[in-house]
Amino acid sequence: MSDRLHRRKLLSGFCGVGLGGLAGCLSSVPGLDSNDIEDGSDVGGTDRTLRLGIMQPLSGNLETVGKPMRNAAELPIRQVEDEISLDIEYEVVDTETSPSTGVQGAATLVDEGYPMVNGPAASDVTLQATQQVLIPYRSVCCSPGATTPTITSLNDAGLVFRTAVSDSLQAVVLADRAANDLGHDSAATLYANNDYGWQLSQAFSRSFRSDHGGTVSAQVPLTEGQDTYEGAIERARADDPELLVVIGYPETGGQVFADLGADAEEDILVTDGLQDSDLHEQVDYSLDGIRGTAPLVDAPGTETFTELFEDTYEAEPGVFTPHSYDASAVLLLANAYAGQNDGTAIRNAMQAVTTGDGEEITPESLADGIELAARGDSVTYQGASSSVDFDDNGDVTDAIFEYWEFDESADGGIAELDRVSS
């Protein structure tokens, strides 16, 4: 490993703050005062350091997807470290899939002087970390996994981006599959009791009713960490729906599947948060045939990313790993193009390095792209998860979804059934 790379430091012992004590933790905040912004002698060129924070759930309900996402976030750094003139310094925060821990982690990164963050992954963690810390302290956020529609309408000063597709689009596909593939006109939802789950449940219900004439008899929240969800399942089944839509994460989803049992009379449809082959190991009956939707990874750099990930980590990429790679890649390109570790400057460069007619950069040519951007040349990044075209709200505009099912005989335990446009 190059001595130019400042080795990552996992921040698990955050400064002791609650939500009301951030001011004490944030002792020095870059970008709020003009004196904190790098002076002209440090701006631009290749003789400088790019500083990146990474916030991923390495424990908690999203641990099984968070660790591969962390690996993908670090992959661009590993890939280019020996090929570029710039230094890269980064630190990793474990959000624990917890909004309060995420807020504290964001405060730590800001206090350390990181002007940009890959993450957080979970929607509710992203909403709290951005609104309480990253937006007020002018740090750019690019989330690879936060899909709640709420993010689109944030008053975020243009600082919040995401490479994950909004659930407002996934909900339309979910409702279409429920009605037109599974042939149902009645459903109930069981959803993670957070913004991600609630918003997706609401959006599915609206589309199922208005677009397909269906009825949604119940929307039942699932509180994380319960020993059983039999009570929630009983409430969802009260009016005998033909379909149960389960919206959540692997830890909770595994218990829901266990409680439903192998003899469930309803069809089950799930969302991207449960596209995890490890669930086969968590349930003592076959999940084969349970279907779901998830944003599809089909982009100019998908093949290169997959090869890089497998070669580096000796594992297959997982859900949202290409999005996490892209988040880091775009942030590094934007920082290089901005020429300084200042959140406002990086924000202004995010669309500059992803749209237009600059030199096309893919994961294969990322090192060249960073060098070109640092010299002030125009580049256009085409990513691993999508072409990464951001709209004015920081949302990606590409929206193709995979319709899939659990299948233990398939590679990775997941089989693709169809590709659907929203």
N, C-alpha and C positions, 0 to 999 in steps of 0.2 A: 504494500500500500504506500502511495506517495506521501512523503513528509509534508506536502503542501496541504493535505487534507487534515483538518482538525477532527479527530475522532469523535464520534457521536457520544454523548453523555445522556444516559437515561435518567430523566428527572422524575424520581418517585417521591422524594421528600420535599414537597412544595413548601414555599414560605408559608408560615402559619396565618392564613387569612380566611375569613368568612366572606360572604358576599358584601358585607358592609365595610370590610377592612382592606379593600384593594389599594387605597391610597398609601397605606403603610408598606405594602409590598412593592408597589411601583415607585421605586425611589428615584429612578432616572428614566424618563420616557422620551425616546428619540422621536423627532418629528413634530412634537407639540410646540416647540419653541424654535424659532429660526436659527438659534445658536446651536441646536442639536444636529442640524442637518450638515452632512459632510461639506466642507468648503471646496472650492473649485479645484484645488490641487489634488483632491481625492476622487473627483468625479470623472467617470469615463475611463476608457482604455482597458488594457488587459492586466495591468499591474495592481490588482485590487482583490478584495475578498467578497464573495457572494455569501450572504448569511440567510439560512433557511431553518425555520422551526418546523417540527413534525409533530402533530397531535393525533394519535391513533389509540383505539381501545385495546390495550394489551392484556386487559383483565376485564371481568364483568361479563355482561350478557353477550357482548360482541367479540369476545376474546378470540374465538376460532376464526373469524374473518379479519379481525384487527391486526393480528400478527403478520399474515401474508400482505395486508395492505401496508403495514410498516416496511416490510421488505421491499415492496414495489416502490414505495416513496424514496427509499435509499438507493434503489437501483440506478437511476440516472447519475447519481454522484459516483458510485462505484464504476460505472461505465466510462465516465469522461475524465476522472481524476488524473490519469496519467497522460491525457491527450490535450489538455487545455493549459493556457498560461495563467489563468486566474486560480486563486485559492477558493475553496468552498469550506465554510464552517457551518455545522448544523448540530441541533440538539433534538432529542426525542422525548416527548411527554406521553405518559400513559394516562389517558382520560378516565380509565376504569369504567367506561360507558356511563359516566355519571356527570350530569350538568354542573354540579357544584365543583367536582374535581376538575372538570374541563375549564371552568372559569379560573380556578387557581393556577392551572397549568398555563393557560393563556397569559395570565398576569406574570408568571415566572418568565416566559419567553420574551414578553415585551420588556420586562425589567432587564433582561439580559441583552436587549438591543436588537432582537430579531424583527425585521420589518415586514416579514411575510411568513405565512404558515400554510403548510399542506395539512388540511384537516379543518376541524374534526370530522369524524366519519358519521356519527349518529346525528339525526336531525335535531333532537332536543338539546344535545350538547352544543351543536353548532349555533343554534339560536341564542343560547345563553352566553357562550364564549364571545360571539361576535358583538352582541348588543351591550354586554357589560364591560368588555375589555378591548377587543380588536378594533371595533369601529371608533369608539371614543379616543383611542390612542393611535389611530391612523396606521394600523397594520393591515396588510392585505391578507385575505383568507381565500383559499381555493379548496373547497371540500370535494373529496372524491366519492363521498357516500351519502351526503345529506340530500334527501329527495323531497322533503316536504314542500308543498306549494307556498307555504308561508314565506320562504326565503325570497321568492320573486318580488314580493312587495315590501321588503325591509327598507327602512330609511337608513341606507348604509353608506351614503356618500360615495357610492360606486366602488367600495372596497371589497365586496363579497362576490366571489365567483364560485362556480362549481362545475366539475366535469361530469358529475352524475346527472341523469335526466330527471326532471321534475315528475313527481307522482301524479300530477294532474293529467299527464299523458298516459302513464301506466294504468291509471284507473279506467280509462276508456277502453284499453285493450283487455283488461281484466273483465270488464262487463261484457264486452263482445264475446270473449271465449266462454263465459258463463252461459250466455244466451244462445250463441250460434254454434258452438262446438259441443258443449255439454247438454244443451237443449233445455235449460231450466228457466222457469219464470218466477221462482221464489227462492229467497236466500236469506241468510243471517251472517253477520260478521263477528269474529272474535279478533280483537285488535290490541296491540301493545298500547298500554295506557300512557302514551306520550304524543307529542305533536305528529311524529311520523305515522303512528298507527291511526290516530283520530282523523287526520286530514285524508289519508288514503281510504279509510273506511267511508268517510263522508263523500269523497269524490266518486268512489265505486258506486255507492248507493244512488247518487244523483244520476250517473250515467246509466245504470241498470234500469232505473225507473223511467227516465226521460227518453233514452235512446232505444230501449227494448221493451218497455211496458211491464217490466218486472216489479216485484214487491220485495222489500227488505223488511222482514218482520222484527228484527232486533239487531242492535249494534252493541256488543258486550265487551267492556274493557278487560284486559288481562294485566294484572299487577305483577311486576317482575319478582321472581324469587319465591313463588308459592310452591308448596309441596304437592298440591293438587289443584286442578282447574275444573273439577267435576261440577262445582256450583255454577261456574260461568258457562260451561257447556250445556247444563240443564236449562239455563235461561235462554241460551241461543236456540235450543230445540223446542221451546215452549209452543210455538205455532207450527211445528212440523215442516220446516223449510226443506226444500229438495237439495240445497247446496249450503255448505258451510265454507265461508271464506276466512282463512286464517292469515292474519297480518302480524308479523312479529319477527323475532330473532331465534337463533338455534336453541339456546338454553331453554327459553320458555316454550318454543314450538315443540321440542322433544317431549316435554311433559304433557302438552296438549295432545299430541299424537298418542302417547301412552294412555292417557285418560279416555280418549275416544275409543281405543281398542280396535281390534281387527274386524269386528263385526258391525262397524258403523254403517247405518243405512243410507246416510247422506253421501253425496259426492263431496270431495274436499278440493278446494282451489287455494293456492298459496301465492305469496308474493316474493319479491327478490330477496328479502331478508332471510328467507328459509331455503334458498337455493344452496344447500350445504350437504354434500354427500356424507359427512360425518353423522348425520341424523340416522343413517342406516344402522349405525352402531349403538345409537342411544335408545332405540325402540326394539322390543322383543318380538315384533311381527314385521312382515314385509310392508314397506311403504310403496312398493312398485305400483304405478298407476296413478298415484297422487300427482296432480298437475299444477303448474304455476307459470307465472310470467316474470320476466326480468329484462332490463335493458340489454340489448344485444351488442356485443363487441364485434365490430366489423369495420375496420378502418385501414388506411394506408400502412400503418405501422404495427398492425396486430401480430403478424407473423414474426417480425423481428423482435418485438417485445416478448412474445411467448418463448422464443429460443433463448433470449437473454435471461429471462426469469428461470427457465428450467436449467440452463447451464450454471447459473450462479447459486441457486438454492436447491437444486436437485428435487424439485417439486413442481407440480403443475400450477399455473396461475389459478386464482380463485375469483369469487365474485368481487367486483370493484377493484381488483388489482391493476388492470390496465388504466382505470380512471385515476388511481393513486400515482402511477408512473407519470401520467400526463400532467397531473397537478404539479408535481415537482419539476418536470421538464419545462412547463410554461412559466412557472415562477422563476426558475433559473435564467431562462431566456429574457424574461421581462426585466429582471434585476440587471443582467448584463447590458441590455439595451438602455435602461434608465441611467446606468453609470453611477449609481449610488444606492446605499442601503437606506432609502427613504420610502416609506409606504406610499405617499402620494405620487412620487415619481414612478414607482413600480406599478401602481394602479393605472397610471396613464399609459404605461407601456404594454399592459396585458393584451389589449385588442390589437395594438400595433404589431405584435409578434405572432398573432393568430389569424389575422385577416389581411386582405390586400394581395398584391402581386410581387411580394418579395421573394427571395431565394427560398425554394421549398425545402423545409427541414422535416425529417421524419426521425423516429427513434434511431434508425441506422446512422444518421448523419448529425446527431445531436451535438457532439463535440464541435464540429465545424460550425453549427448554428450558433453556439455560445460565443465562439471566437468572432464570428461575423457580427453578431449583435453587439458585442463589446466594442467593436470598432465603429459602431454606428450604422452598419449596413442593414438594409431592410430584409427581414426574414419572415416566413409564413410557416408556422408549425402545423403539421398534419400528424395526428396522434396515434396512439395505440388503441384507444377506446372509441374514438370518433375523429372527425376532422377538426374538432375543438373550435367551432365557430361560436363565439359568445355574442348574445344579443345585449341590448342596453341594460338589462337587469342582471347580467353576469351569468345567465343560463345558456347552456349549449342548445343549439337549435336542431341537431340531428336527433331523430327519434324512431328507431327501429327496435322492436322487442322480440325476444325469444319466447316461444311457447314450448315448455319443456315438461318432463315428468321424471319422477324418481324411477330408476331402473338399475338394480344391482348388477345386471349383466353388462351394462354399458361402461365405457371408459369413464372413470371418475364418478360412477354411480348416478349420473344424470344424462338423460337422452333428449336431444332436441327434436321437437315435433314439427315446428313451423316457425316462420318469421313473419311478423305482423307489423305493419306501419300504423302509427296512431292517427 
